[in-house]
Amino acid sequence: MNKSFPIALLLMACAVALPFSASAEKTTKKKKVASGATTTAQPQGRLYATRADVMADADDIATRRDLDREWVRQAIGQARMLSTVARLMQPAPTGTAKNWRVYRSRFIDPIRIAAGVRFWQDNRAALERAEKEYGVPPEIIVGIIGVETIYGQQTGSFRVMDALTTLAYDFPASHPRAKERSAYFKGELEQFLSHTNRTGVDPFAMRGSYAGAMGMPQFMPTSWVKYAVDFDGDGKVDLFTSPADVIGSVASYFKAFNWQPGMPAYYPVRFDPKTVDMDALLAPDILPTFSVASFTAKGAVLEGDALKHTGPLALVELQNGGDAPMYVAGTENFYAITRYNWSSYYAMAVIELGAEVAAVVGK
């Protein structure tokens, strides 16, 4: 710690460093240990209790969310700045070439496929019920959970309080969207505090990714609050150890983002070199915009069922480094997958992993 810190701030830091539940019990019910808790040693870093601006925000959160002021101040004040988290949020170096084949190889491999097969076989009933209730096919749900955490094997080891507070107040200024992202994480921190207080869970027991995502499906706090469901009927939502809750929650998420039952995520596409207008086709990016008629009028060639499609389409480009890109005609369901992670590469990895697993289980 910097020797120039005022004595008052040092005393504040020491006070906040006391076990969280010890003082919190005076004003709130005793906190339960979360199912995502670990016994990992506490991280080292500057306590946010030393930041007057952060403590002022803590008071504001307490007022707006009707939470105990001292509980919120201690929760945020005891969080530590993690330089690793801030560093991981830095954008890729300018000029870094995207490569679908390399990206795909990270997620479509024998280990992940085998784990997906076991997950599907062990949870077939929950997957079938989720499809019946939400309209989302098992292969999409299985693809998401596999890409995110290899079916719970890699859910993250960062304290969620540290990660969210770091990104709320020390998001790297060099990032082109630093102000917007910092505001986003302040909202997620606020939601996390409100949720853990309401459910009686110690916020420092929760572990997740460096971005604060939690559990098998890597839900951010807002997604947990809005879309997570108690699919196994035990009276609580557990996204760490209940596959049924995870399955139902992923399906619930996609239904909220307008998943269309029975619609393919994409169609194959090729181009008429005489009429193709690639600039116009790529202009909307992954947002489905074109009717089949307007899509084909710009030189995109569709066949079979794609010609009968009634919804909007987008031309999705997946670059392959120095080689020719891959293209597909993305539907509203492809776009829905990108609402989980705003990347066409991610969406395609989810689709292909799910398809590989489905082929093995014989769906």
N, C-alpha and C positions, 0 to 999 in steps of 0.2 A: 504494500500500500504506500502511496506517495507520502513522504514525511511532512510535506507542507500542508496536509489536510488540517482544517481547524479541529481543535479538541472536541467541540460540540458534535461535529459530524462523526468523529471516531466513536464517541459514546453512543450516538444514535445507531451506528452500524453494529456495535457490540450488542445493543439491546435487541435489535431486530434479528440478530443471528441466533437468539435463543430458539429452542424447538418451537415450531409453529403452533402446534396444538396446545402447548402449555398455556399461552396467553389467550388463544382464540376460544378456549372452552368457556371463558368467563362471559362471552357475549354471543356465542353460537353453540349449537349442539356439537358434541364430540365428532370429529371427522373420522370417517371410515377409511381403511386402506383400500385403494383402488385395485381392481384386478390387473391393471397394467403396471403395478408398482414393481420396483426392483430394489435390491440392496446395494446398488452401485454407490461408490463413494461420492460425497457431495462435490460438485464442481467448484473450481476456483475462479474468482473474477470479482470485479468491483460490485459491491452491493448497491442496489438502486435507492436505498434509503439515503444515500449521500447526494441525491439529485433533487433539488427543491422543485424543479418543474415537474418531475415525475410524481412527487408526493402531492403536488397540487392537483394533478390529474387523478390521483387516487381518491382524493376528497370529492372530486367532481363525479367520479364513477359511483362512489358510495351514495351520493345524493340522488343521482339520476336512477340508479338501480335499486334504491331503497335497501342498501346493504349496510351492515355495521361499519362505521368509519374506521375504527381501529383495526378491525379484521382486514379490510381492504388495504390500509396503509401497511400493515405488517406483511401481508401476502406479497404486495408489489415491492415493498422495501427489502424483503428478504431474497428476492430474485437477484440473480447475478448476471452481469454482462458476460456473454460468451463470445469471444473474438472469433472462434471457429465458426459459429453460426453466421455471424456477419460476413465472414469471408466466403462461406458456401453460397451466399446469395448474390455474389458478384456475377454479372453476365459473362457469357463466353467471350473470349477475345475476339475483337473485330476481324472478320475474314475467315473465321472458322467454318469450314464447309460442312453442311449437313449430309449425312449418309444413312439412308434407310437400311441398307444391308447391315451396316455395323450396329445401328440401333436395334434392329431386329434380333441380331445374334445375342444381345444381352438378355432377352426375355424369352425367346423361343428356343429352348434347349432341353435336352433329355431330363435333367433334374427337375425343372419347373413343370414339364409335361407330366412326369411321373407323379409329382406331388399333386398336380391338378386332378389326375385320374383318381388318386386316393380320396381327395377331398370330395369329388363328385360322388364316388361310390358310397362314402360314409354319410353323405348328406343329401342323397337323392330325393328323399321325401320333402325336405325343406325347399330344395330347388324347384321341384315340381309344383309345390304349393305357391311359391313366389311367382312362378310363371302364370299360374291360374289367377292369382289375386292382382298382380301388377302388370302382367303382359310382357315381362322381360324374360327372354329365354335363358336357360341355365348356362349356355356357353358364354354369354356376355358377362354374367355375374361371376362365373369361374375365371374368365379372362381378367376381369378387374382385380379380383383378390390375388390372383397369381402374379400379375404385373406389380401390384403394389407391395406385397409383403411375402411372396411365396407361401401363401396360405398361413400366415401368422409366424413364419420363421424369422422375419426381419421387420419388427414393428418400430424400432428406434429406441435409443437409450438416453436421449436428452430429456432433462426435466422440462416438461411443457411450459411451466412458469418461466424458466430461464430463457427458453427459446422465444416465446411470444413477447416477453418484455424486451429482450435484446432487439428483436426485429421491429418492435413498436417505437423504441427510443434511440436505437443505434443502427438503423438500417443504413447500409453503405451509401454515403452521399454521392459517390461516383456513378451509381446506378441511374440510367436514364429516366426511370420512373420512381425515384426514391421517395418523393413526397406522397405519391399515390399509394405506394406499397406500405410505407410507414403508417398511413391512415388506415389501411386495410388491417394491418396487424394490431393496431390499437383497438379496432373493433373486435377482433378475434380474442384479444386478451380480456376485454370487458365481458364478452360472452362466456369465456372460460371461467372467469371468476364468478359470474352469476350462476352458471351451471353447477360448478362444484359446491358453491355455498348452498344452493337449493337441494342438491342430492346428498349433502353431508359427506363429501369426499375431500380428503386433504389435497389441495391443489399441487402440493409438492410431491405427492406420491405418484402422480401421473407421468409416464414416460412416453416419448413419441419421437417423431422425426425432427430434424433441425428446423423445420418450418412450423412445428407444433401440431402436426397431423398425428392422429391416434388410432391404435387398434389395427386389426386385420385389414379393414378397408381404408385406413388412413384418412379418417374424417377430420376436418378442421372443426373447431368448437361450434361454429354456426351451423355447419352441416349436421353435426351430432344433434343439436337442439331441434333443428327443423325437420330432419328426415329420418333419423334413427328410430327404429321400432322394436318393441319387445315381441319378437316373433316366436320365441319359445314359451311365452306365457308364464314366466316365473315372477313377474311383477317388477322387473328392472331391465334396463337396456345395458347389455355387456358386449362391447365390440372387441374385447380382447380375447375372451375364452368361450363365447357362445357362437358357434358357427351359424346356428339358426338366426340369431339376432343380426349377424353380419350379412347373411344372405337376404333377409327381409329388408334390411336397411339400404343395401345397395339397390335392390329392386325399387324400393320406395323413392330413392333419390332419382332414379331414371324416370319413373312415372311423373315425378314433379317437373322434370325437364322435358316432358312431352314425348316420351318414347312411344312409338307407334307399333302396336303388336302386329306381328306378321310381316313387317316391312324389312327388306334387306338393308344392311348398313351401307352397301355400295354396289355398283354395277361395274363390270369391265367397260372400258372405253378405249377407242382408238380415234384417229383423226384423218380427215380428208385433206391431204396436203394442198389441194387446190383452193379450198375455201376456209381453212382453219384460221381463226382469229384468236391466237393464244392470249394476247393482251386482254381482250374483252372477256375471255373465259376465265382467266385467273384473277381478274380485277376484284371480284367479291371475296376472294380467298376461300375459306371453308364454309362460309355462310350460304346455305342453299338458296339460290335466287332464280335460277332458270327453269322454265317449263321445259318439257321434253322438246317441244317445237322450237323454242328459242335456243336451246342448247345445241340441237342438231343443225340449226340454221347457221351457227357460228363455226361449223366444221367438226363438231364432235360426232362420232359415229357410235350408235348404240344398237344392240341386237336383242332379240328375244323378249323376255319379260320387261327389260328396261324400257322398251318402247311403249309399254302399257302403263308405266309408272304415272301416277296422277299428281304427285307432290313435286315440290321444287328440288332442284339438283345443284350441286356445286362441283367444279372441277378441282380435285384434290391432287396436288403435286407433292411427290415424295422424292427429294433429291438423293442422288447416289454419288456424292463426291464429284469426281471428274467424269463419271459415266453418265449415260442418259437417265433422266428421271423416270420414275414410275408414276402413272396416272390412274385414278379411278374416278367414277362419278359418284360422289358422296350424297347420301339422302339425309333426311331429317334425323334419322337414327344415328348416322355417322356423326352429325353435329351434336347430338345428345351426348355421345361418348366424350366429345371434346369439352363438354361442360364439367366433366369430372377432372380433366386435366387439359388445359387449352393447347393441345398439340395434336396435329394430324398424325404424327409419328406414333405418339402414345395410343391414339385411337386404333390405328392399324395393328399395333402390337397386341392390344386387348383382343381384337377380333381374331387375329391369327392364332394366338395362344388358345383361346376358347375353342376355335375350330379344330386345332390339333388334339386337344383333350377330348372333344366330342367324338372325333374319329376313333379314338382308342376305346372309349366306353360304349361305342356303337349306337350313338343317338342318330 
